């Protein structure tokens, strides 16, 4: 099969989008939870060990509140993005799998994006999407529910055959 075509939207919306960006920030990137939780846990341990000092108490409170601050700030940024996002991200999009890459055409806004296969460094199959990354940046997400049933296996095979498997991790 030389070309695979189907219609979808370019990016997730609502609760799906929130779940994906939280996974991307806090679960895929293991460093983020570590640098936010370790200071809080250390502060709690020092409190239990009896290291009381007015300066330390203030630092303990700040370190314990920090993970909640990070989470609420990120949640607020995601909600703001969803509220003010470009309308083309949720418009119908024609996806074409070709030998040189994935072409996304949003005819309603006269937009075309070509994602070359050698741009991808990781492709995840999570939460009902194929999420394609170049290092830490998500280039494209393809909703699996929009792929016709008869094209599910050919799409997966097409990705496996065309990405540079020496540079792209396919954990599916």
N, C-alpha and C positions, 0 to 999 in steps of 0.2 A: 504494500500500500504506500503510494508516494505522498499523499496528502490526506489528513484527517481534519474535518471541519465540524463544528457544532456551535451553538449559541449559548451564552452564559452572561454573567456580569463579571466585570474585571476584579472587583474586590468585595469581600464580605461586608455585611452591614449588621447593625444592631448587636444582639447578644453574641452572634457568631464572631463578629469582628472583635468584640471585647475579649472573648475567650482566647482567640488566636493571639492578640497582641500581649495579653497577660502571660500566655505560655511563652511567647517569644522573649519577653523581658525577664520573667522570673524563673522559668523552668528550663528553657533552652540555654539561657545564659546562666550558668551555675554560680558565677561570681557575684551577681547582684544580690541574691538572698544571703550569701555568706557575709558580704561586707555590711549588710544591714542588720543581720541577726546576731553575729558574734559580739559586737559591742554591747548589745542589750543583755545577752547571756552572761558576759563577763561582769557587767554591772550588777546583775542579780547575784552572782557568785560572791563578789566583793561585799555586797550588802549582808549576805548570810554569814560571811566570815568576820563581819564586824568592823570593816573599815569605814568608820563614820568620821566625817569631816565636812564642814559646810560647803567647801569647794567640791569635794567628791560627791556629795549628795546632789548638787546641781548637775554635775557631769553625769551621774547615774540616771537622773530623770531625763536628761537630754538624750542619752544613749538608748534608754528604754522607749522613748517616744519616737525615735528616729525611724524604725521600721513602719510604724503607722503613718508617719508623715510622708515617707517615700510612696507607700501604697496609695494614700488618698491623693497625693499630688499627681501621681501617674493616672489614677482613675479619673481625676478631673481633666487632665490633658486629653485622655481618650474620649471622654464625653464631649469636650469642646471640639475635638476633631470631627467626631460623628455629626455634630450639630452644624459645623461650618465646612464640611468637606465638599470637594468639587463634585458637582452633579454627574459628571461623566463617569465617575467611579462606580455608580450604581445603574448606569444605562445599559441596555442590551449590547452585548459585545460578541462579535463573530471571532472565534478562535480557530486558527488554522495551524496544524502541526505540519511543518515542512522539513525537508532535509537540512536546511541551514538554520532553522530555529522555529520559534513560535511567533506567529503574527496575530496581534490583537487589533481588531478594527472596530471602532465605535463610530458607526456611520452617522448617528444622530448628531454628534459633535465634530464630525470630520477629523477624527483622530486615528492614527495608526502607530502602533508600537511593535518593534521587532526585537525579540529577545533571542539572541544567538545561543546555541547549545553550549558553546565553549565558555559562555559567561557564568554558567551555573556551577557552584562549588558544592551545594548540598540540595537535595530534593527530599522533603519530608512528606509522608502520607499520614496526616493527622487531622482529627476533627472534621472529616469529610472533605478535605481539601488536599490538593497537591501544592505544597508551598515551596517555591523555588528561590534559593538564596544565592547571592554572590557575596561570599565571606559573611559578614553580619547583616547585610542589607537584603530585605525581601524584595525580589524583582517582580514576581507574579505569583498569584494564588489562583488555582483553578478548582472550582467547585465540582466535586465528583458526581453529585446528584444531577448536574446538568449534562453530564456526558451520557449519551444514549447507551443503553445496556449492551448493545452489540459492539460498541466502541470501547468499552471499559478495558478489556484485555489488550486490544491493539494500541490504545493510548499508552498504557504502562510499558508495553513492549517497545513502542516508538521512542519513549523517553530513554529506556535502558540502552537501546541501540544507538542513539544519537549523541548522548552526552559523553564527554571524555571521562571514562571511568577511572583514569589515572588521577584526575583532578576533582571529580565530582563524586560525593558520597551519596549513595542511594540506599538509605536505611529502610527500604520497604521490600 
